[in-house]
Amino acid sequence: MNRIKEVLEEKGIKQIWLADQLGKSYNMVNSYVQNRRQPSIEDLYKIGKILNTEARELLVNSLK
């Protein structure tokens, strides 16, 4: 599980913009946002860099 959707909403960023920055299709980014698919570690770090946040902040802590 990830928090990409929450971070995008907090920052007011659209999925289509993230897809363009990441070099991925909108459908791929949407599947990350909807937690149907999880990004690779490399892509998670790229997303973090693009969103100016730590990659670990994009992950859900399952111990809560």
MODA-V14959 format. One record per pair of residues at least 12 apart in sequence whose C-alpha atoms are under 10 Angstrom apart, sorted by the first residue. I is the first residue (numbers start at 1). J is the second residue. Records with the same first field share a line. If there is no record, write none. Layout:
I->J / J
This chain:
1->32 / 33 / 34 / 35 / 36 / 37 / 38 / 58 / 59 / 60 / 61 / 62
2->32 / 33 / 34 / 35 / 37 / 38 / 39 / 44 / 56 / 57 / 58 / 59 / 60 / 61
3->32 / 33 / 34 / 35 / 56 / 57 / 58 / 59 / 60 / 61
4->29 / 30 / 32 / 33 / 34 / 35 / 44 / 47 / 48 / 51 / 55 / 57 / 58 / 59 / 60
5->29 / 30 / 32 / 33 / 34 / 35 / 58
6->33 / 58
7->33 / 48 / 51 / 53 / 57 / 58
8->33 / 51
11->51 / 52
13->51
15->27 / 28 / 29 / 30 / 32 / 33
16->29 / 30
17->29
18->30 / 47 / 50 / 51
19->47
21->46 / 47 / 50 / 51
22->43 / 46 / 47 / 50
24->43
32->44
41->55
42->55
43->55
44->56 / 58 / 59
45->58
